Amino acid sequence: MSARRGMRRLAPLAALALLLATAPALAQDLLIRNATVHTATARGTLQGADVLVRNGRIAAIGTRLDAAGATVVEANGKPLTPALFAGITAIGIDEVSGEDATTDTTLALGAGSKEMVVRPEFDVTLAFNPDSLLVPVARVEGLGFTVLAAGTGEGGSIIGGQGAVMRLDGGDQPAGPKLLFVQLGGGSAAGLVGGSRAAQWMLLDQLVDEVRGRIPAGSNAALLTPAGRDTLKRYLDGGGRLVVRVDRAADIRQLLRWSKRHGVQVAIRGGGEAWRVASELAAAKVPVFVDPLDNLPSNFDRIHATLENAARLRAAGAIVGFSQAGDSSHNARKIRQLAGNAVAHGLPWEDGLAGLTRVPAEAFGVGGELGGIAPGMRADLVLWDGDPLDVASLARQVWFDGRAIPMHSRQTELRDRYLRPAPDATRGDLPRAYSTPAH
């Protein structure tokens, strides 16, 4: 048989092998029957409802829906929600925080020098690792998407760079538009501009002047590269949102004035004192992603922090979401506890769920795809054994595009391994950790 004929004969086999290899990733048809469906949309909560999924998307929500060949899951009245927001994190770009080789969050060009480095074109999504062990740890807890944040650490600048929404379904491409990360106020961001908050605003205005051509690109005073100017111009022209880490009420007011003056869309991350400017935030329709456990004056930017921050913001009409202030990546599952604490301190329950679903999806540009249960949206769903905002509840099953994911992770595997009965020296099937080397 000639080589050419052999290649023709192998081609169909190769195509079949490729199809089989990709089959698990294909969208599934699914009917979840008799659930308490928290839609996170204007329809609110539906009791005893069915959710039908076709080709990976929500096809219908109602009662006594016809399965018509779809896999049927009996919910028995248990809560069904959209897959939840994991917060603004470094999941997939920060594996072991203490090991530099596994962290990709921060650009450090110019570290140790006096030169200010401003590189808004830096994009952390290029380093995202879908095989990170943090991904399954988060998603078995009902978390379906996160926002990767570019850091502004030592050697960086007040502008960290770009990130985006990433689904935790095993893919490696951003699910939404790019976001630009900025840090203002005290701490390291102030240190990088000589310790002066006023210098931050001076530099931000200079960057605007560069983009608008008021400072020539070749000027000795220029801070941006050509790519940096193009990137920043897109945000100044309304093509993206700035996510600004800021806490002090006075700094938030200054941010609102600056963003209005330049026509820039912003979202606030942190907002420890945001409740003090709640009416201004509501009027500007600026979403605020708070940590409801931030209730102590841990620094001079958070003197007025309170457990009622989320409730007071929402009562004033502000848009409220959640993100952890601490180790948001390795402990992403705790974000449900944050939302539950906000509800315990006055935030309505539906707003607590919205802060983990609809609010982040809409704020970060994926509102038509994620964060709700409605016809046409992705079937990224979670069936719970109890109240999803109760830390004692667990996810019974998580689906991405209607595909049920394995409900295990490295942590559950370790749990199961070490919950075995006490080692028996006569057994030969124990893991190596239980065996004693012969002497």
C-alpha positions in Angstrom: 0.0 0.0 0.0 1.4 3.4 -1.0 2.1 6.0 1.6 -0.5 8.4 0.1 -3.2 5.7 0.2 -2.3 5.0 3.8 -2.6 8.6 4.7 -6.1 8.7 3.0 -7.1 5.7 5.0 -5.8 7.1 8.3 -7.5 10.5 7.9 -11.0 9.3 8.9 -9.6 7.5 11.9 -7.7 10.6 12.9 -11.0 12.6 12.6 -12.8 10.0 14.7 -10.1 10.1 17.3 -10.3 13.8 17.5 -14.0 13.7 17.9 -13.8 11.1 20.7 -11.1 13.2 22.4 -13.2 16.3 22.4 -16.6 14.5 23.2 -16.5 15.2 26.9 -16.2 19.0 26.2 -19.3 19.0 24.0 -22.4 20.8 25.3 -25.0 18.5 27.0 -28.8 18.4 27.1 -30.1 18.4 30.6 -33.3 18.8 32.6 -33.1 19.7 36.2 -36.6 19.0 37.6 -38.4 20.5 40.6 -35.8 22.9 41.9 -36.0 26.1 43.9 -34.5 28.2 41.0 -32.8 31.4 42.1 -32.6 33.0 38.7 -30.6 36.1 39.8 -32.7 38.0 37.3 -35.9 40.1 37.4 -37.9 36.8 37.7 -36.4 36.3 41.2 -36.9 32.9 42.8 -39.1 30.2 41.3 -40.4 27.4 43.5 -40.7 23.9 42.1 -39.4 24.9 38.7 -37.7 22.9 35.9 -34.7 24.2 33.9 -34.1 22.7 30.5 -30.7 22.9 28.9 -30.1 22.4 25.2 -26.7 22.7 23.5 -25.1 24.0 26.6 -27.5 26.9 27.1 -30.7 27.5 29.1 -33.6 26.6 26.7 -36.6 27.0 29.0 -37.6 27.5 32.6 -41.1 26.4 33.7 -43.0 23.4 35.2 -43.5 19.9 33.8 -41.1 20.6 31.0 -40.6 17.8 28.5 -37.2 16.2 28.8 -37.2 14.9 25.2 -34.0 12.9 25.4 -32.2 15.1 27.9 -30.5 13.8 31.0 -32.9 14.3 33.9 -31.7 15.3 37.4 -34.3 15.3 40.2 -33.6 18.4 42.5 -36.3 17.5 45.0 -36.8 21.2 45.8 -33.2 22.0 46.5 -31.7 25.4 45.5 -30.4 25.9 42.0 -28.3 29.0 41.3 -26.0 30.2 38.5 -22.4 29.3 39.1 -21.0 31.9 41.5 -18.4 34.6 41.2 -15.1 33.7 42.9 -14.2 37.3 43.4 -11.2 39.3 42.0 -8.4 36.8 42.4 -5.2 35.3 41.0 -6.6 31.8 40.5 -4.5 30.2 37.8 -1.7 32.8 37.9 -0.7 32.3 41.6 -0.2 28.7 42.5 2.1 29.0 45.5 2.3 32.5 46.8 5.7 32.0 48.4 7.3 30.6 45.3 8.1 33.3 42.7 8.3 30.8 39.8 4.5 30.1 40.2 3.3 33.7 40.5 2.5 35.8 37.4 0.4 38.6 38.9 2.7 41.6 38.9 5.0 43.4 36.4 8.2 44.5 38.2 10.1 46.3 35.4 12.3 49.0 36.9 12.2 47.6 40.4 14.8 49.3 42.6 15.1 52.2 40.3 13.7 55.7 40.5 12.0 55.4 37.1 8.3 55.2 37.1 7.1 52.3 35.1 3.6 52.5 33.6 2.7 49.6 31.4 -1.1 49.3 31.0 -0.5 46.9 28.1 0.7 44.2 30.6 -2.0 41.4 30.5 -2.1 38.7 33.1 -4.6 36.5 31.3 -1.7 35.4 29.0 -0.3 33.5 31.9 -3.5 31.8 33.0 -3.0 28.1 33.8 -6.3 26.1 33.5 -4.6 23.1 35.0 -3.9 25.0 38.3 -4.9 23.0 41.3 -6.8 26.0 42.5 -9.3 25.7 39.7 -11.1 22.5 40.8 -10.7 23.5 44.5 -12.8 26.6 43.7 -15.4 25.1 41.3 -16.4 22.1 43.5 -17.5 24.8 45.9 -19.9 26.2 43.3 -17.7 28.9 41.9 -17.8 29.3 38.2 -16.0 32.4 37.2 -13.4 34.9 38.5 -11.7 38.1 37.4 -8.0 37.9 37.2 -6.3 41.0 38.6 -3.0 42.5 37.6 -1.1 43.4 40.7 0.5 46.7 41.7 3.2 45.5 44.0 6.8 46.7 44.7 8.5 47.8 41.5 5.1 48.2 39.7 3.0 51.3 39.4 -0.4 52.7 40.3 -1.5 51.0 37.1 -1.0 47.3 37.4 -2.1 46.1 34.0 -5.0 44.2 32.5 -7.1 41.2 33.5 -10.4 39.7 32.5 -13.2 37.3 33.5 -12.1 33.7 33.3 -14.5 30.8 33.5 -13.3 27.9 35.7 -14.5 25.3 33.2 -11.0 24.2 32.1 -10.6 26.7 29.2 -7.8 29.2 28.9 -9.4 32.1 27.1 -11.0 35.2 28.7 -14.8 35.1 28.8 -15.2 38.9 28.6 -13.5 42.2 27.7 -10.2 43.3 29.2 -10.2 45.3 32.5 -7.5 47.7 33.7 -6.4 47.5 37.3 -5.4 50.6 39.3 -4.5 51.1 42.9 -5.0 54.4 44.7 -4.7 55.7 48.3 -2.2 54.6 50.9 0.1 51.6 51.0 2.4 50.5 48.2 0.6 52.6 45.6 1.3 55.8 47.5 4.9 54.7 48.1 5.6 54.4 44.4 4.7 58.1 43.9 6.7 59.5 46.8 4.0 58.8 49.4 1.7 61.5 48.1 -1.9 60.9 47.0 -1.8 64.2 45.1 1.0 62.7 43.0 -1.2 59.8 42.0 -3.8 62.2 40.5 -1.1 64.3 38.9 0.4 61.2 37.1 -3.1 59.9 36.1 -3.8 63.3 34.5 -0.4 63.2 32.8 -1.2 59.8 31.3 -4.4 61.2 29.9 -2.5 64.1 28.4 -0.1 61.6 26.7 -3.0 59.6 25.2 -4.7 62.8 24.0 -1.5 64.0 22.4 -0.9 67.0 24.7 2.4 65.5 25.7 4.4 64.2 22.6 5.2 60.5 22.5 8.9 61.3 22.2 9.0 63.7 25.2 11.4 63.0 28.0 8.5 63.3 30.3 6.5 60.6 28.6 5.6 57.6 30.8 3.9 55.3 28.2 5.1 53.1 25.4 3.3 53.2 22.1 1.5 50.0 23.1 0.7 51.5 26.4 -0.8 54.6 24.8 -3.0 52.5 22.5 -4.2 50.4 25.5 -5.0 53.3 27.7 -6.7 55.1 24.9 -9.2 52.3 24.6 -10.3 52.7 28.2 -10.4 56.5 27.9 -12.6 56.1 24.9 -15.1 54.0 26.8 -13.9 50.6 25.5 -13.3 49.1 28.9 -13.6 49.5 32.6 -11.0 50.5 35.2 -11.1 48.4 38.4 -9.7 50.6 41.1 -8.6 49.4 44.5 -9.4 52.3 46.9 -10.8 52.5 50.4 -10.8 56.1 51.8 -14.0 58.0 51.3 -12.1 61.2 50.2 -10.2 59.1 47.6 -13.4 57.6 46.3 -14.9 61.1 45.9 -11.8 62.2 44.0 -12.1 59.1 41.8 -15.7 59.8 41.0 -14.8 63.4 39.9 -11.8 62.2 37.9 -13.8 59.5 36.1 -16.6 61.9 35.2 -14.2 64.5 34.0 -12.5 62.0 31.6 -15.5 59.9 30.8 -14.0 56.7 32.2 -16.0 53.7 33.4 -14.8 52.5 36.8 -15.6 49.9 39.4 -14.3 49.9 43.0 -12.5 47.1 44.6 -12.3 47.3 48.4 -14.3 50.4 49.3 -13.7 50.1 53.0 -15.3 53.5 53.6 -17.6 53.4 50.6 -20.8 53.6 52.7 -19.8 57.1 53.5 -20.2 58.1 49.9 -23.0 55.7 49.1 -25.4 58.3 47.5 -22.6 59.6 45.2 -21.7 56.0 44.1 -25.4 55.2 43.5 -25.8 58.3 41.4 -22.7 57.5 39.3 -23.8 53.8 39.0 -20.3 52.7 40.0 -20.3 49.1 41.3 -18.4 48.5 44.5 -16.9 45.1 45.4 -16.6 45.0 49.1 -15.3 42.5 51.7 -18.1 42.4 54.3 -15.7 41.1 56.9 -13.6 44.2 56.7 -14.8 45.9 59.9 -11.6 47.1 61.6 -9.5 50.2 61.1 -6.6 48.0 59.8 -5.0 51.1 58.2 -5.6 54.8 57.9 -7.7 54.3 54.7 -10.2 52.2 56.6 -10.9 54.1 59.8 -14.7 53.9 59.2 -14.9 50.3 58.1 -18.0 48.5 59.2 -19.8 45.1 58.8 -22.8 47.0 57.5 -20.9 48.5 54.5 -22.8 46.4 51.9 -26.2 46.9 53.5 -25.7 50.7 53.8 -24.5 50.9 50.2 -27.4 48.9 48.9 -30.0 50.9 50.9 -28.7 54.0 49.2 -29.2 52.4 45.8 -25.6 51.6 45.1 -24.5 48.5 43.1 -22.8 46.0 45.5 -20.7 42.9 44.7 -18.2 40.9 46.8 -14.5 40.2 46.7 -12.1 39.1 49.4 -9.5 41.5 50.7 -7.2 38.7 51.9 -6.1 35.5 50.3 -8.8 35.5 47.6 -7.2 32.8 45.5 -6.5 29.9 47.7 -9.5 30.6 49.9 -12.0 31.6 47.2 -14.7 29.4 48.6 -15.0 31.7 51.5 -16.7 34.3 49.3 -20.1 32.7 50.1 -19.4 33.3 53.8 -18.7 36.9 53.0 -22.1 37.3 51.2 -23.8 35.5 54.1 -22.3 37.8 56.6 -23.4 40.8 54.6 -27.0 39.4 54.7 -26.6 38.8 58.4 -25.8 42.5 58.8 -28.8 43.9 56.9 -28.3 43.2 53.2 -31.4 41.6 51.6 -30.8 37.9 50.7 -31.6 38.4 47.0 -29.0 41.2 46.9 -26.5 38.9 48.6 -26.9 36.4 45.8 -26.8 39.1 43.2 -23.5 40.2 44.5 -22.1 36.8 43.6 -23.9 36.4 40.3 -25.6 39.2 38.3 -23.7 42.2 39.6 -20.1 40.9 38.8 -21.3 39.5 35.5 -22.8 42.8 34.4 -20.0 45.0 35.8 -17.3 43.0 34.0 -19.0 42.6 30.6 -20.4 39.1 30.6 -24.0 39.8 31.8 -25.5 38.2 28.7 -23.6 35.0 29.3 -23.1 34.4 33.0 -24.5 35.3 36.4 -28.2 34.4 35.8 -30.6 31.6 34.8 -32.5 32.8 31.8 -33.2 31.4 28.3 -30.1 31.9 26.1 -27.6 32.2 28.9 -24.8 29.6 29.4 -25.9 26.7 31.6 -23.2 27.2 34.3 -25.3 26.0 37.2 -25.0 24.7 40.8 -27.4 22.5 42.7 -27.0 23.0 46.5 -28.0 20.9 49.5 -29.1 24.1 51.3 -28.9 27.8 51.4 -26.0 28.8 49.1 -25.2 31.7 51.3 -24.9 29.4 54.4 -21.4 28.3 55.0 -22.7 24.9 56.1 -24.3 24.2 52.7 -22.4 22.3 50.0 -22.7 22.1 46.2 -24.2 18.8 45.2 -23.4 19.2 41.5 -21.8 21.9 39.3 -22.4 22.1 35.6 -20.6 24.1 32.9 -22.5 24.4 29.6 -24.8 21.7 31.0 -21.8 19.3 31.5 -21.6 17.8 35.0 -18.0 18.2 36.4 -16.3 15.7 38.7 -17.0 16.8 42.2 -13.6 16.3 43.5 -10.3 18.2 43.8 -6.9 17.8 45.3 -8.3 18.8 48.7 -11.1 16.3 48.6 -8.7 13.6 47.5 -6.5 14.3 50.4 -9.5 14.3 52.8 -10.6 10.9 51.5 -7.1 9.5 51.7 -6.6 10.4 55.3 -10.1 9.6 56.5 -9.3 5.9 55.9 -9.3 3.5 58.8 -6.1 3.3 60.9 -3.3 1.5 59.0 -3.2 -2.2 59.2 0.3 -3.7 58.8 -1.2 -6.8 57.3 -2.9 -4.9 54.4 -0.9 -4.3 51.3 -3.1 -1.8 49.5 -2.3 1.3 51.7 -0.8 4.5 50.2 2.9 5.0 50.6 2.2 7.6 53.3 1.0 4.8 55.5 3.8 2.4 54.9 6.9 2.1 57.0 10.2 1.3 55.2 11.8 -2.0 56.1 14.9 -1.7 58.3 
